[in-house]
Amino acid sequence: MNFNNKVIWITGASSGIGEALAYKMNQLGAKLIISSRNSEALYRVKTKCKGNPMDIHVLPLDLERTHDLADKAVLAEAIYGRIDMIIHSGGVSQRSLAIETNIKVAQSIMDINFWGAIVLTQALLPGMISRNSGQIVIISSLVGKFGTKFRSAYSASKHALHGYFDSLRTEIDPEIKITIVCPGFIKTNVTYNALTADGSKQNTMDDAQANGMSASECAEEIVKAINTGQQEVYIGGKEKYGVLLKRFFPALFSKIIRNAKVT
């Protein structure tokens, strides 16, 4: 795929995988719209990009405010006249036992991780369908394929993305591509920002995350998956083999994951 002059909208672009993808797509000549709640951080990302500053547009948004997102999509399409690709990288993780998690926290996680992506996608689909082209990239997680401790609502939100976008893929023209990305342990601030039972941030980094793949390496793998037209890709270290273990040896996997030290 030639990314030169493609209009790519990246949510969650102020940090982590989204930020790394912004730099990578900028290097490949794309015109960018970068979004998150943190305007200051988005402008920092913009200043670190190369080339014409007019090719990187900052569009702040809050994925939890789902009622605002259709209007944000209208604004995004007006910037360059179209959206060729949206990368749903915005999201929030969780670190709390299911039984202790306030239901409003669980609902917030679902709004940010699932409904935000759905509302934006539905708003952009008519334009993609009319042009008979487009790409939708969803940054899910390995826990979108299996569940682990302390991530019940987070895992549910990622499972929901798989169900929705796998179904959507069957309904739209094959010229509109959908790629679901399932990262494992990537060294980002996702665990710092993970919500605990009462909705406060964890403010610490998990050991596995600290020792994980860099966000830049992850972005490279994502671009390869987009280029090769993969429908689903698993990125990370040995943790990605949990998908196969779960599929072929579910009882063994359950025993392993129950006894594992998971943070």
C-alpha positions in Angstrom: 0.0 0.0 0.0 1.3 3.5 -0.9 0.7 5.8 2.1 1.9 8.9 0.3 -0.9 11.6 0.5 -3.3 9.1 2.1 -5.5 10.9 4.7 -5.1 8.9 7.9 -7.0 9.7 11.1 -5.4 8.3 14.3 -7.2 8.3 17.6 -5.1 7.9 20.8 -2.3 9.7 18.9 -0.9 11.6 21.9 1.0 8.6 23.4 1.9 4.9 23.0 1.1 3.0 19.9 -1.0 5.8 18.4 1.9 8.3 18.7 4.3 5.8 17.2 1.9 5.2 14.3 1.7 9.0 13.7 5.4 9.2 13.3 5.6 6.2 11.1 2.7 7.3 8.8 4.3 10.8 8.7 7.5 9.3 7.5 5.6 7.4 4.8 4.1 10.6 3.4 0.6 10.4 4.8 -1.6 13.4 5.6 -2.5 13.1 9.3 -5.4 13.9 11.6 -4.3 13.2 15.2 -6.8 13.0 18.0 -7.0 12.4 21.8 -8.2 14.3 24.8 -4.8 15.8 25.4 -4.4 18.8 23.1 -1.0 19.8 24.5 0.4 16.3 23.9 -1.0 16.2 20.3 0.7 19.5 19.4 4.0 18.0 20.8 3.5 15.0 18.5 2.8 17.4 15.6 6.0 19.3 16.2 8.0 16.1 16.1 6.6 15.1 12.7 8.6 16.0 9.6 7.6 17.9 6.4 4.7 20.3 5.9 3.0 21.2 9.2 -0.3 21.6 7.1 -0.2 17.9 6.6 -0.7 17.2 10.3 -3.9 18.4 11.8 -4.8 18.3 15.5 -8.4 17.4 16.3 -9.0 16.9 20.0 -11.8 14.6 21.1 -13.0 12.5 24.0 -14.0 9.0 23.0 -16.2 8.7 26.1 -18.3 11.6 24.9 -19.9 9.4 22.2 -22.7 11.9 21.5 -20.0 14.3 20.2 -18.2 11.9 17.9 -20.4 12.0 14.8 -19.8 15.8 14.6 -16.1 15.2 15.1 -16.1 12.9 12.1 -17.8 15.6 10.0 -15.0 18.0 11.0 -12.3 15.4 10.2 -13.7 14.7 6.7 -13.8 18.5 6.0 -10.1 19.0 6.7 -8.8 17.2 3.6 -12.1 16.3 2.0 -12.0 12.6 2.8 -10.7 10.0 5.2 -8.8 7.1 3.6 -8.0 5.3 6.8 -8.9 5.5 10.4 -6.8 3.9 13.1 -8.7 3.3 16.3 -5.8 3.5 18.8 -7.5 5.4 21.6 -8.5 3.4 24.7 -8.1 2.8 28.4 -7.1 -0.4 30.3 -8.1 -1.8 33.6 -6.5 -3.2 36.7 -9.2 -4.4 39.2 -11.1 -7.5 40.2 -14.5 -7.8 38.4 -16.4 -8.1 41.7 -14.9 -4.9 43.1 -15.2 -2.7 39.9 -17.7 0.0 40.1 -20.2 -0.6 37.2 -19.8 3.0 36.1 -16.1 2.3 35.6 -16.9 -0.7 33.5 -19.3 1.3 31.4 -16.7 4.0 30.9 -14.2 1.5 29.6 -16.8 0.1 27.2 -17.7 3.6 26.0 -14.1 4.6 25.4 -12.8 1.3 23.9 -15.9 0.0 22.0 -18.6 2.6 21.5 -16.2 5.4 20.5 -14.8 3.3 17.7 -18.2 2.2 16.5 -19.7 5.7 16.4 -16.7 7.1 14.4 -16.7 4.1 12.1 -20.4 4.4 11.3 -19.9 8.1 10.6 -17.1 7.5 8.2 -18.5 4.5 6.4 -20.8 6.3 4.0 -17.8 8.3 2.5 -15.7 5.1 2.2 -18.6 3.3 0.5 -19.2 6.1 -1.9 -15.5 6.0 -2.9 -15.4 2.2 -2.9 -12.2 2.4 -0.9 -11.0 2.8 2.7 -9.2 1.1 5.5 -10.3 0.6 9.1 -7.6 -0.4 11.6 -8.6 -1.4 15.1 -6.0 -1.6 17.9 -7.5 -4.4 20.0 -5.4 -6.6 22.3 -4.5 -10.2 22.9 -7.0 -10.1 25.7 -9.6 -9.5 22.9 -8.9 -13.2 22.2 -8.8 -14.4 25.8 -9.4 -13.1 29.3 -7.0 -12.6 32.2 -7.2 -11.4 35.8 -8.0 -7.8 36.6 -9.1 -7.0 33.0 -12.7 -8.1 32.9 -14.3 -4.9 31.4 -11.2 -4.2 29.3 -11.2 -7.7 27.8 -15.0 -7.5 27.2 -14.6 -4.2 25.3 -11.9 -5.7 23.1 -13.9 -8.9 22.5 -16.8 -6.7 21.4 -14.6 -5.0 18.9 -13.7 -8.3 17.3 -17.4 -9.3 17.1 -18.4 -6.0 15.5 -15.7 -5.6 13.0 -15.6 -9.2 11.9 -19.3 -8.9 11.2 -18.9 -5.5 9.5 -16.2 -7.1 7.2 -18.9 -9.4 5.8 -21.3 -6.6 5.1 -19.1 -4.1 3.2 -17.3 -4.1 -0.1 -14.0 -6.0 0.1 -12.3 -2.9 -1.2 -12.9 -1.4 2.2 -10.3 -3.3 4.3 -10.5 -4.0 8.0 -7.4 -5.0 10.1 -7.7 -6.0 13.7 -4.4 -5.6 15.6 -3.9 -7.6 18.8 -0.8 -6.3 20.7 0.6 -8.1 23.7 3.0 -6.4 26.1 4.1 -3.1 24.5 6.1 -0.6 26.5 3.7 2.3 26.8 1.9 4.2 29.5 -1.2 2.1 29.2 -0.7 0.6 32.7 -0.1 4.0 34.3 -3.4 5.1 32.9 -5.3 1.9 33.6 -8.4 2.4 35.7 -8.8 0.7 39.1 -12.0 -0.3 40.8 -13.1 3.2 41.7 -12.0 4.8 38.4 -8.7 6.2 39.6 -5.5 5.6 37.6 -3.1 2.8 38.6 -0.1 5.2 38.2 2.4 2.4 38.0 3.8 0.3 35.1 3.4 -3.4 35.1 6.7 -5.4 34.9 5.6 -7.2 31.8 4.8 -3.9 30.1 8.1 -2.4 31.1 9.9 -5.3 29.5 7.7 -5.4 26.4 8.2 -4.5 22.8 8.7 -0.8 22.1 5.8 1.2 20.6 8.0 2.0 17.6 8.6 -1.7 16.9 4.9 -2.4 17.3 4.0 0.4 14.8 6.4 -1.2 12.3 4.6 -4.5 12.6 1.2 -2.8 12.3 2.3 -1.1 9.0 3.4 -4.5 7.7 0.0 -6.0 8.5 -1.8 -3.2 6.8 0.5 -3.5 3.7 -0.1 -7.3 3.4 -3.8 -7.0 3.9 -4.0 -9.1 7.1 -7.4 -9.3 8.7 -6.0 -10.0 12.1 -2.5 -9.9 13.5 -0.9 -10.7 16.9 2.1 -8.6 18.0 4.4 -9.1 20.9 6.6 -11.8 22.5 5.8 -15.3 23.7 2.5 -14.0 25.1 0.9 -14.0 21.7 1.1 -17.8 21.6 -1.6 -17.8 24.3 -4.1 -17.4 21.4 -3.1 -20.8 20.0 -3.0 -22.4 23.5 -6.5 -21.1 24.2 -7.8 -22.4 20.9 -6.4 -25.9 21.0 -5.9 -26.6 24.7 -8.6 -24.5 26.5 -8.6 -26.4 29.8 -4.8 -26.3 30.0 -4.8 -22.6 29.2 -7.4 -21.9 31.9 -5.3 -23.6 34.5 -2.2 -21.7 33.4 -3.8 -18.3 33.3 -5.6 -18.9 36.7 -2.2 -19.6 38.4 -0.2 -17.0 36.5 1.1 -13.9 38.2 -0.7 -11.3 36.1 -0.3 -7.6 36.7 
